[in-house]
Amino acid sequence: MNESKNITLSALKDNDRPDAIFCMTGQILIGAMQSVHEKGIKVPEDIPVITISNGFIPALYNSKITYVETSGYKPGKLAFKRMMSCLFGQYIFTGTNA
């Protein structure tokens, strides 16, 4: 979190601010939001913040944070199914398998 806070503070100190802040995890979001609040920047009025999350951490803030909801369950289930298919010779990669 400290690293994301420091990187965000660095990006926000210039007059040429980024158009948005994108955070890949909740931990990165926490650090970025610490910087945003420290600078007195309003989200989303001054700068939008977007993250990948299950929605729990973005909901902790009064600011409107846009998030892409995801969980590891569905990708994990698909990966396990494909792994088992490969192990039993039932999965053939064609380059177009979803």
Jmol script that loads the backbone (N, CA, C; Angstrom):
load data "model"
ATOM      1  N   MET A   1       0.817  -1.199   0.000  1.00  0.00           N
ATOM      2  CA  MET A   1       0.000   0.000   0.000  1.00  0.00           C
ATOM      3  C   MET A   1       0.856   1.256   0.000  1.00  0.00           C
ATOM      4  N   ASN A   2       1.981   1.214   0.717  1.00  0.00           N
ATOM      5  CA  ASN A   2       2.854   2.383   0.741  1.00  0.00           C
ATOM      6  C   ASN A   2       3.407   2.695  -0.637  1.00  0.00           C
ATOM      7  N   GLU A   3       3.744   1.646  -1.384  1.00  0.00           N
ATOM      8  CA  GLU A   3       4.292   1.865  -2.726  1.00  0.00           C
ATOM      9  C   GLU A   3       3.253   2.511  -3.642  1.00  0.00           C
ATOM     10  N   SER A   4       2.007   2.006  -3.592  1.00  0.00           N
ATOM     11  CA  SER A   4       0.974   2.609  -4.445  1.00  0.00           C
ATOM     12  C   SER A   4       0.659   4.033  -4.000  1.00  0.00           C
ATOM     13  N   LYS A   5       0.731   4.292  -2.692  1.00  0.00           N
ATOM     14  CA  LYS A   5       0.505   5.648  -2.205  1.00  0.00           C
ATOM     15  C   LYS A   5       1.594   6.577  -2.734  1.00  0.00           C
ATOM     16  N   ASN A   6       2.844   6.165  -2.636  1.00  0.00           N
ATOM     17  CA  ASN A   6       3.958   7.004  -3.093  1.00  0.00           C
ATOM     18  C   ASN A   6       3.915   7.233  -4.597  1.00  0.00           C
ATOM     19  N   ILE A   7       3.598   6.197  -5.361  1.00  0.00           N
ATOM     20  CA  ILE A   7       3.521   6.344  -6.819  1.00  0.00           C
ATOM     21  C   ILE A   7       2.387   7.295  -7.191  1.00  0.00           C
ATOM     22  N   THR A   8       1.251   7.146  -6.516  1.00  0.00           N
ATOM     23  CA  THR A   8       0.111   8.032  -6.802  1.00  0.00           C
ATOM     24  C   THR A   8       0.420   9.466  -6.401  1.00  0.00           C
ATOM     25  N   LEU A   9       1.033   9.659  -5.244  1.00  0.00           N
ATOM     26  CA  LEU A   9       1.432  11.020  -4.831  1.00  0.00           C
ATOM     27  C   LEU A   9       2.341  11.653  -5.868  1.00  0.00           C
ATOM     28  N   SER A  10       3.280  10.881  -6.380  1.00  0.00           N
ATOM     29  CA  SER A  10       4.200  11.382  -7.397  1.00  0.00           C
ATOM     30  C   SER A  10       3.454  11.785  -8.663  1.00  0.00           C
ATOM     31  N   ALA A  11       2.498  10.966  -9.078  1.00  0.00           N
ATOM     32  CA  ALA A  11       1.727  11.263 -10.298  1.00  0.00           C
ATOM     33  C   ALA A  11       0.821  12.470 -10.116  1.00  0.00           C
ATOM     34  N   LEU A  12       0.375  12.715  -8.890  1.00  0.00           N
ATOM     35  CA  LEU A  12      -0.560  13.810  -8.637  1.00  0.00           C
ATOM     36  C   LEU A  12       0.110  15.132  -8.318  1.00  0.00           C
ATOM     37  N   LYS A  13       1.420  15.155  -8.136  1.00  0.00           N
ATOM     38  CA  LYS A  13       2.054  16.424  -7.763  1.00  0.00           C
ATOM     39  C   LYS A  13       2.288  17.335  -8.950  1.00  0.00           C
ATOM     40  N   ASP A  14       2.284  16.799 -10.133  1.00  0.00           N
ATOM     41  CA  ASP A  14       2.435  17.627 -11.325  1.00  0.00           C
ATOM     42  C   ASP A  14       1.108  18.282 -11.685  1.00  0.00           C
ATOM     43  N   ASN A  15       1.195  19.386 -12.411  1.00  0.00           N
ATOM     44  CA  ASN A  15      -0.033  20.017 -12.911  1.00  0.00           C
ATOM     45  C   ASN A  15      -0.655  19.180 -14.018  1.00  0.00           C
ATOM     46  N   ASP A  16       0.142  18.323 -14.625  1.00  0.00           N
ATOM     47  CA  ASP A  16      -0.322  17.451 -15.698  1.00  0.00           C
ATOM     48  C   ASP A  16      -0.756  16.111 -15.096  1.00  0.00           C
ATOM     49  N   ARG A  17      -1.901  16.111 -14.440  1.00  0.00           N
ATOM     50  CA  ARG A  17      -2.408  14.913 -13.771  1.00  0.00           C
ATOM     51  C   ARG A  17      -2.855  13.863 -14.778  1.00  0.00           C
ATOM     52  N   PRO A  18      -2.859  12.605 -14.353  1.00  0.00           N
ATOM     53  CA  PRO A  18      -3.421  11.567 -15.228  1.00  0.00           C
ATOM     54  C   PRO A  18      -4.927  11.772 -15.384  1.00  0.00           C
ATOM     55  N   ASP A  19      -5.479  11.224 -16.459  1.00  0.00           N
ATOM     56  CA  ASP A  19      -6.917  11.339 -16.695  1.00  0.00           C
ATOM     57  C   ASP A  19      -7.726  10.512 -15.708  1.00  0.00           C
ATOM     58  N   ALA A  20      -7.119   9.432 -15.202  1.00  0.00           N
ATOM     59  CA  ALA A  20      -7.788   8.549 -14.254  1.00  0.00           C
ATOM     60  C   ALA A  20      -6.734   7.756 -13.500  1.00  0.00           C
ATOM     61  N   ILE A  21      -7.158   7.146 -12.403  1.00  0.00           N
ATOM     62  CA  ILE A  21      -6.298   6.251 -11.640  1.00  0.00           C
ATOM     63  C   ILE A  21      -6.911   4.863 -11.752  1.00  0.00           C
ATOM     64  N   PHE A  22      -6.115   3.896 -12.205  1.00  0.00           N
ATOM     65  CA  PHE A  22      -6.580   2.518 -12.339  1.00  0.00           C
ATOM     66  C   PHE A  22      -5.802   1.642 -11.381  1.00  0.00           C
ATOM     67  N   CYS A  23      -6.501   0.906 -10.545  1.00  0.00           N
ATOM     68  CA  CYS A  23      -5.875   0.052  -9.531  1.00  0.00           C
ATOM     69  C   CYS A  23      -6.236  -1.407  -9.800  1.00  0.00           C
ATOM     70  N   MET A  24      -5.219  -2.252  -9.855  1.00  0.00           N
ATOM     71  CA  MET A  24      -5.443  -3.667 -10.143  1.00  0.00           C
ATOM     72  C   MET A  24      -5.942  -4.468  -8.937  1.00  0.00           C
ATOM     73  N   THR A  25      -5.701  -3.989  -7.729  1.00  0.00           N
ATOM     74  CA  THR A  25      -6.115  -4.731  -6.536  1.00  0.00           C
ATOM     75  C   THR A  25      -6.661  -3.776  -5.477  1.00  0.00           C
ATOM     76  N   GLY A  26      -7.302  -4.352  -4.482  1.00  0.00           N
ATOM     77  CA  GLY A  26      -7.814  -3.554  -3.373  1.00  0.00           C
ATOM     78  C   GLY A  26      -6.708  -2.887  -2.575  1.00  0.00           C
ATOM     79  N   GLN A  27      -5.581  -3.582  -2.417  1.00  0.00           N
ATOM     80  CA  GLN A  27      -4.462  -3.005  -1.682  1.00  0.00           C
ATOM     81  C   GLN A  27      -3.906  -1.781  -2.401  1.00  0.00           C
ATOM     82  N   ILE A  28      -3.805  -1.857  -3.709  1.00  0.00           N
ATOM     83  CA  ILE A  28      -3.341  -0.706  -4.494  1.00  0.00           C
ATOM     84  C   ILE A  28      -4.352   0.428  -4.381  1.00  0.00           C
ATOM     85  N   LEU A  29      -5.628   0.087  -4.413  1.00  0.00           N
ATOM     86  CA  LEU A  29      -6.684   1.094  -4.275  1.00  0.00           C
ATOM     87  C   LEU A  29      -6.560   1.850  -2.958  1.00  0.00           C
ATOM     88  N   ILE A  30      -6.301   1.134  -1.880  1.00  0.00           N
ATOM     89  CA  ILE A  30      -6.183   1.785  -0.564  1.00  0.00           C
ATOM     90  C   ILE A  30      -5.057   2.811  -0.578  1.00  0.00           C
ATOM     91  N   GLY A  31      -3.897   2.435  -1.100  1.00  0.00           N
ATOM     92  CA  GLY A  31      -2.773   3.368  -1.168  1.00  0.00           C
ATOM     93  C   GLY A  31      -3.071   4.559  -2.057  1.00  0.00           C
ATOM     94  N   ALA A  32      -3.681   4.301  -3.203  1.00  0.00           N
ATOM     95  CA  ALA A  32      -4.020   5.388  -4.130  1.00  0.00           C
ATOM     96  C   ALA A  32      -5.023   6.347  -3.490  1.00  0.00           C
ATOM     97  N   MET A  33      -6.019   5.804  -2.798  1.00  0.00           N
ATOM     98  CA  MET A  33      -7.024   6.655  -2.169  1.00  0.00           C
ATOM     99  C   MET A  33      -6.434   7.456  -1.007  1.00  0.00           C
ATOM    100  N   GLN A  34      -5.450   6.909  -0.316  1.00  0.00           N
ATOM    101  CA  GLN A  34      -4.770   7.694   0.719  1.00  0.00           C
ATOM    102  C   GLN A  34      -4.139   8.931   0.099  1.00  0.00           C
ATOM    103  N   SER A  35      -3.518   8.764  -1.051  1.00  0.00           N
ATOM    104  CA  SER A  35      -2.894   9.892  -1.751  1.00  0.00           C
ATOM    105  C   SER A  35      -3.931  10.900  -2.207  1.00  0.00           C
ATOM    106  N   VAL A  36      -4.998  10.407  -2.778  1.00  0.00           N
ATOM    107  CA  VAL A  36      -6.061  11.281  -3.282  1.00  0.00           C
ATOM    108  C   VAL A  36      -6.635  12.123  -2.136  1.00  0.00           C
ATOM    109  N   HIS A  37      -6.912  11.491  -1.011  1.00  0.00           N
ATOM    110  CA  HIS A  37      -7.457  12.224   0.130  1.00  0.00           C
ATOM    111  C   HIS A  37      -6.436  13.203   0.710  1.00  0.00           C
ATOM    112  N   GLU A  38      -5.189  12.776   0.753  1.00  0.00           N
ATOM    113  CA  GLU A  38      -4.122  13.655   1.264  1.00  0.00           C
ATOM    114  C   GLU A  38      -3.993  14.919   0.421  1.00  0.00           C
ATOM    115  N   LYS A  39      -4.202  14.788  -0.886  1.00  0.00           N
ATOM    116  CA  LYS A  39      -4.108  15.936  -1.794  1.00  0.00           C
ATOM    117  C   LYS A  39      -5.406  16.745  -1.856  1.00  0.00           C
ATOM    118  N   GLY A  40      -6.465  16.246  -1.220  1.00  0.00           N
ATOM    119  CA  GLY A  40      -7.747  16.959  -1.242  1.00  0.00           C
ATOM    120  C   GLY A  40      -8.453  16.874  -2.585  1.00  0.00           C
ATOM    121  N   ILE A  41      -8.181  15.835  -3.313  1.00  0.00           N
ATOM    122  CA  ILE A  41      -8.783  15.642  -4.640  1.00  0.00           C
ATOM    123  C   ILE A  41     -10.108  14.908  -4.480  1.00  0.00           C
ATOM    124  N   LYS A  42     -11.114  15.363  -5.213  1.00  0.00           N
ATOM    125  CA  LYS A  42     -12.439  14.749  -5.150  1.00  0.00           C
ATOM    126  C   LYS A  42     -12.580  13.685  -6.230  1.00  0.00           C
ATOM    127  N   VAL A  43     -13.080  12.525  -5.809  1.00  0.00           N
ATOM    128  CA  VAL A  43     -13.353  11.417  -6.726  1.00  0.00           C
ATOM    129  C   VAL A  43     -14.863  11.307  -6.849  1.00  0.00           C
ATOM    130  N   PRO A  44     -15.428  11.270  -8.012  1.00  0.00           N
ATOM    131  CA  PRO A  44     -14.849  11.284  -9.343  1.00  0.00           C
ATOM    132  C   PRO A  44     -14.804  12.672  -9.978  1.00  0.00           C
ATOM    133  N   GLU A  45     -15.179  13.716  -9.221  1.00  0.00           N
ATOM    134  CA  GLU A  45     -15.263  15.054  -9.807  1.00  0.00           C
ATOM    135  C   GLU A  45     -13.932  15.523 -10.389  1.00  0.00           C
ATOM    136  N   ASP A  46     -12.837  15.374  -9.637  1.00  0.00           N
ATOM    137  CA  ASP A  46     -11.529  15.839 -10.095  1.00  0.00           C
ATOM    138  C   ASP A  46     -10.772  14.770 -10.871  1.00  0.00           C
ATOM    139  N   ILE A  47     -10.910  13.538 -10.441  1.00  0.00           N
ATOM    140  CA  ILE A  47     -10.227  12.426 -11.112  1.00  0.00           C
ATOM    141  C   ILE A  47     -10.995  11.135 -10.820  1.00  0.00           C
ATOM    142  N   PRO A  48     -11.317  10.364 -11.862  1.00  0.00           N
ATOM    143  CA  PRO A  48     -11.992   9.085 -11.618  1.00  0.00           C
ATOM    144  C   PRO A  48     -11.001   8.026 -11.141  1.00  0.00           C
ATOM    145  N   VAL A  49     -11.503   7.128 -10.312  1.00  0.00           N
ATOM    146  CA  VAL A  49     -10.705   5.996  -9.837  1.00  0.00           C
ATOM    147  C   VAL A  49     -11.438   4.726 -10.236  1.00  0.00           C
ATOM    148  N   ILE A  50     -10.698   3.814 -10.853  1.00  0.00           N
ATOM    149  CA  ILE A  50     -11.257   2.560 -11.348  1.00  0.00           C
ATOM    150  C   ILE A  50     -10.430   1.418 -10.765  1.00  0.00           C
ATOM    151  N   THR A  51     -11.086   0.339 -10.366  1.00  0.00           N
ATOM    152  CA  THR A  51     -10.362  -0.790  -9.791  1.00  0.00           C
ATOM    153  C   THR A  51     -11.015  -2.105 -10.184  1.00  0.00           C
ATOM    154  N   ILE A  52     -10.279  -3.177  -9.993  1.00  0.00           N
ATOM    155  CA  ILE A  52     -10.819  -4.527 -10.129  1.00  0.00           C
ATOM    156  C   ILE A  52     -11.054  -5.009  -8.707  1.00  0.00           C
ATOM    157  N   SER A  53     -12.288  -5.412  -8.414  1.00  0.00           N
ATOM    158  CA  SER A  53     -12.631  -5.703  -7.021  1.00  0.00           C
ATOM    159  C   SER A  53     -13.903  -6.531  -6.957  1.00  0.00           C
ATOM    160  N   ASN A  54     -14.142  -7.092  -5.793  1.00  0.00           N
ATOM    161  CA  ASN A  54     -15.438  -7.726  -5.554  1.00  0.00           C
ATOM    162  C   ASN A  54     -16.442  -6.696  -5.033  1.00  0.00           C
ATOM    163  N   GLY A  55     -16.001  -5.451  -4.891  1.00  0.00           N
ATOM    164  CA  GLY A  55     -16.871  -4.365  -4.467  1.00  0.00           C
ATOM    165  C   GLY A  55     -16.772  -4.011  -2.996  1.00  0.00           C
ATOM    166  N   PHE A  56     -16.127  -4.854  -2.198  1.00  0.00           N
ATOM    167  CA  PHE A  56     -16.053  -4.601  -0.760  1.00  0.00           C
ATOM    168  C   PHE A  56     -15.239  -3.354  -0.439  1.00  0.00           C
ATOM    169  N   ILE A  57     -14.005  -3.264  -0.910  1.00  0.00           N
ATOM    170  CA  ILE A  57     -13.145  -2.120  -0.573  1.00  0.00           C
ATOM    171  C   ILE A  57     -13.668  -0.823  -1.197  1.00  0.00           C
ATOM    172  N   PRO A  58     -14.085  -0.803  -2.468  1.00  0.00           N
ATOM    173  CA  PRO A  58     -14.640   0.457  -2.992  1.00  0.00           C
ATOM    174  C   PRO A  58     -15.839   0.960  -2.198  1.00  0.00           C
ATOM    175  N   ALA A  59     -16.621   0.053  -1.640  1.00  0.00           N
ATOM    176  CA  ALA A  59     -17.804   0.460  -0.870  1.00  0.00           C
ATOM    177  C   ALA A  59     -17.435   1.110   0.460  1.00  0.00           C
ATOM    178  N   LEU A  60     -16.195   0.962   0.894  1.00  0.00           N
ATOM    179  CA  LEU A  60     -15.768   1.560   2.162  1.00  0.00           C
ATOM    180  C   LEU A  60     -15.531   3.066   2.048  1.00  0.00           C
ATOM    181  N   TYR A  61     -15.448   3.569   0.840  1.00  0.00           N
ATOM    182  CA  TYR A  61     -15.164   4.993   0.624  1.00  0.00           C
ATOM    183  C   TYR A  61     -16.445   5.741   0.293  1.00  0.00           C
ATOM    184  N   ASN A  62     -16.513   7.003   0.732  1.00  0.00           N
ATOM    185  CA  ASN A  62     -17.643   7.853   0.364  1.00  0.00           C
ATOM    186  C   ASN A  62     -17.580   8.245  -1.094  1.00  0.00           C
ATOM    187  N   SER A  63     -16.389   8.271  -1.646  1.00  0.00           N
ATOM    188  CA  SER A  63     -16.198   8.616  -3.051  1.00  0.00           C
ATOM    189  C   SER A  63     -16.781   7.527  -3.941  1.00  0.00           C
ATOM    190  N   LYS A  64     -17.251   7.936  -5.111  1.00  0.00           N
ATOM    191  CA  LYS A  64     -17.782   6.980  -6.091  1.00  0.00           C
ATOM    192  C   LYS A  64     -16.607   6.379  -6.859  1.00  0.00           C
ATOM    193  N   ILE A  65     -16.278   5.131  -6.550  1.00  0.00           N
ATOM    194  CA  ILE A  65     -15.191   4.428  -7.217  1.00  0.00           C
ATOM    195  C   ILE A  65     -15.806   3.417  -8.171  1.00  0.00           C
ATOM    196  N   THR A  66     -15.411   3.493  -9.427  1.00  0.00           N
ATOM    197  CA  THR A  66     -15.884   2.543 -10.419  1.00  0.00           C
ATOM    198  C   THR A  66     -15.076   1.267 -10.280  1.00  0.00           C
ATOM    199  N   TYR A  67     -15.753   0.138 -10.284  1.00  0.00           N
ATOM    200  CA  TYR A  67     -15.016  -1.115 -10.196  1.00  0.00           C
ATOM    201  C   TYR A  67     -15.589  -2.164 -11.134  1.00  0.00           C
ATOM    202  N   VAL A  68     -14.698  -3.015 -11.598  1.00  0.00           N
ATOM    203  CA  VAL A  68     -15.057  -4.168 -12.406  1.00  0.00           C
ATOM    204  C   VAL A  68     -15.140  -5.323 -11.428  1.00  0.00           C
ATOM    205  N   GLU A  69     -16.324  -5.872 -11.263  1.00  0.00           N
ATOM    206  CA  GLU A  69     -16.494  -6.930 -10.277  1.00  0.00           C
ATOM    207  C   GLU A  69     -15.938  -8.242 -10.807  1.00  0.00           C
ATOM    208  N   THR A  70     -15.163  -8.875  -9.972  1.00  0.00           N
ATOM    209  CA  THR A  70     -14.582 -10.151 -10.338  1.00  0.00           C
ATOM    210  C   THR A  70     -14.334 -10.979  -9.094  1.00  0.00           C
ATOM    211  N   SER A  71     -14.299 -12.242  -9.289  1.00  0.00           N
ATOM    212  CA  SER A  71     -13.893 -13.149  -8.215  1.00  0.00           C
ATOM    213  C   SER A  71     -13.048 -14.231  -8.867  1.00  0.00           C
ATOM    214  N   GLY A  72     -12.286 -14.911  -8.090  1.00  0.00           N
ATOM    215  CA  GLY A  72     -11.439 -15.959  -8.634  1.00  0.00           C
ATOM    216  C   GLY A  72     -12.161 -17.273  -8.839  1.00  0.00           C
ATOM    217  N   TYR A  73     -13.407 -17.381  -8.402  1.00  0.00           N
ATOM    218  CA  TYR A  73     -14.120 -18.646  -8.465  1.00  0.00           C
ATOM    219  C   TYR A  73     -14.317 -19.144  -9.894  1.00  0.00           C
ATOM    220  N   LYS A  74     -14.929 -18.325 -10.755  1.00  0.00           N
ATOM    221  CA  LYS A  74     -15.218 -18.779 -12.121  1.00  0.00           C
ATOM    222  C   LYS A  74     -13.946 -19.067 -12.915  1.00  0.00           C
ATOM    223  N   PRO A  75     -12.946 -18.152 -12.919  1.00  0.00           N
ATOM    224  CA  PRO A  75     -11.713 -18.474 -13.647  1.00  0.00           C
ATOM    225  C   PRO A  75     -11.008 -19.710 -13.077  1.00  0.00           C
ATOM    226  N   GLY A  76     -11.058 -19.879 -11.762  1.00  0.00           N
ATOM    227  CA  GLY A  76     -10.443 -21.045 -11.130  1.00  0.00           C
ATOM    228  C   GLY A  76     -11.136 -22.331 -11.539  1.00  0.00           C
ATOM    229  N   LYS A  77     -12.439 -22.296 -11.573  1.00  0.00           N
ATOM    230  CA  LYS A  77     -13.227 -23.468 -11.969  1.00  0.00           C
ATOM    231  C   LYS A  77     -12.931 -23.835 -13.428  1.00  0.00           C
ATOM    232  N   LEU A  78     -12.871 -22.827 -14.296  1.00  0.00           N
ATOM    233  CA  LEU A  78     -12.564 -23.073 -15.703  1.00  0.00           C
ATOM    234  C   LEU A  78     -11.150 -23.628 -15.873  1.00  0.00           C
ATOM    235  N   ALA A  79     -10.188 -23.046 -15.144  1.00  0.00           N
ATOM    236  CA  ALA A  79      -8.805 -23.524 -15.235  1.00  0.00           C
ATOM    237  C   ALA A  79      -8.701 -24.969 -14.768  1.00  0.00           C
ATOM    238  N   PHE A  80      -9.387 -25.306 -13.693  1.00  0.00           N
ATOM    239  CA  PHE A  80      -9.358 -26.678 -13.183  1.00  0.00           C
ATOM    240  C   PHE A  80      -9.973 -27.637 -14.200  1.00  0.00           C
ATOM    241  N   LYS A  81     -11.074 -27.253 -14.800  1.00  0.00           N
ATOM    242  CA  LYS A  81     -11.748 -28.090 -15.794  1.00  0.00           C
ATOM    243  C   LYS A  81     -10.826 -28.335 -16.999  1.00  0.00           C
ATOM    244  N   ARG A  82     -10.165 -27.276 -17.449  1.00  0.00           N
ATOM    245  CA  ARG A  82      -9.240 -27.429 -18.590  1.00  0.00           C
ATOM    246  C   ARG A  82      -8.030 -28.282 -18.219  1.00  0.00           C
ATOM    247  N   MET A  83      -7.519 -28.084 -17.012  1.00  0.00           N
ATOM    248  CA  MET A  83      -6.376 -28.878 -16.568  1.00  0.00           C
ATOM    249  C   MET A  83      -6.737 -30.360 -16.546  1.00  0.00           C
ATOM    250  N   MET A  84      -7.905 -30.681 -16.005  1.00  0.00           N
ATOM    251  CA  MET A  84      -8.335 -32.078 -15.940  1.00  0.00           C
ATOM    252  C   MET A  84      -8.541 -32.647 -17.346  1.00  0.00           C
ATOM    253  N   SER A  85      -9.087 -31.847 -18.250  1.00  0.00           N
ATOM    254  CA  SER A  85      -9.258 -32.293 -19.628  1.00  0.00           C
ATOM    255  C   SER A  85      -7.919 -32.581 -20.280  1.00  0.00           C
ATOM    256  N   CYS A  86      -6.949 -31.728 -20.031  1.00  0.00           N
ATOM    257  CA  CYS A  86      -5.603 -31.939 -20.588  1.00  0.00           C
ATOM    258  C   CYS A  86      -4.971 -33.202 -20.011  1.00  0.00           C
ATOM    259  N   LEU A  87      -5.128 -33.402 -18.727  1.00  0.00           N
ATOM    260  CA  LEU A  87      -4.542 -34.573 -18.077  1.00  0.00           C
ATOM    261  C   LEU A  87      -5.121 -35.876 -18.626  1.00  0.00           C
ATOM    262  N   PHE A  88      -6.382 -35.847 -18.998  1.00  0.00           N
ATOM    263  CA  PHE A  88      -7.034 -37.044 -19.499  1.00  0.00           C
ATOM    264  C   PHE A  88      -7.126 -37.063 -21.025  1.00  0.00           C
ATOM    265  N   GLY A  89      -6.382 -36.133 -21.696  1.00  0.00           N
ATOM    266  CA  GLY A  89      -6.306 -36.119 -23.152  1.00  0.00           C
ATOM    267  C   GLY A  89      -7.581 -35.736 -23.857  1.00  0.00           C
ATOM    268  N   GLN A  90      -8.447 -35.011 -23.194  1.00  0.00           N
ATOM    269  CA  GLN A  90      -9.726 -34.636 -23.793  1.00  0.00           C
ATOM    270  C   GLN A  90      -9.756 -33.194 -24.293  1.00  0.00           C
ATOM    271  N   TYR A  91      -8.711 -32.446 -24.028  1.00  0.00           N
ATOM    272  CA  TYR A  91      -8.702 -31.022 -24.386  1.00  0.00           C
ATOM    273  C   TYR A  91      -7.669 -30.786 -25.472  1.00  0.00           C
ATOM    274  N   ILE A  92      -8.118 -30.249 -26.575  1.00  0.00           N
ATOM    275  CA  ILE A  92      -7.215 -29.935 -27.682  1.00  0.00           C
ATOM    276  C   ILE A  92      -7.301 -28.440 -27.913  1.00  0.00           C
ATOM    277  N   PHE A  93      -6.155 -27.748 -27.754  1.00  0.00           N
ATOM    278  CA  PHE A  93      -6.120 -26.304 -27.945  1.00  0.00           C
ATOM    279  C   PHE A  93      -6.118 -25.986 -29.435  1.00  0.00           C
ATOM    280  N   THR A  94      -7.083 -25.200 -29.874  1.00  0.00           N
ATOM    281  CA  THR A  94      -7.175 -24.830 -31.283  1.00  0.00           C
ATOM    282  C   THR A  94      -6.841 -23.361 -31.495  1.00  0.00           C
ATOM    283  N   GLY A  95      -6.595 -22.646 -30.404  1.00  0.00           N
ATOM    284  CA  GLY A  95      -6.337 -21.220 -30.530  1.00  0.00           C
ATOM    285  C   GLY A  95      -7.610 -20.402 -30.444  1.00  0.00           C
ATOM    286  N   THR A  96      -8.749 -21.064 -30.486  1.00  0.00           N
ATOM    287  CA  THR A  96     -10.030 -20.352 -30.403  1.00  0.00           C
ATOM    288  C   THR A  96     -10.853 -20.801 -29.212  1.00  0.00           C
ATOM    289  N   ASN A  97     -10.328 -21.730 -28.409  1.00  0.00           N
ATOM    290  CA  ASN A  97     -11.074 -22.193 -27.227  1.00  0.00           C
ATOM    291  C   ASN A  97     -11.253 -21.049 -26.246  1.00  0.00           C
ATOM    292  N   ALA A  98     -12.446 -20.892 -25.754  1.00  0.00           N
ATOM    293  CA  ALA A  98     -12.702 -19.844 -24.768  1.00  0.00           C
ATOM    294  C   ALA A  98     -12.700 -20.426 -23.385  1.00  0.00           C
TER     295      ALA A  98
END
end "model"
wireframe off; spacefill off
backbone 0.3
color backbone group
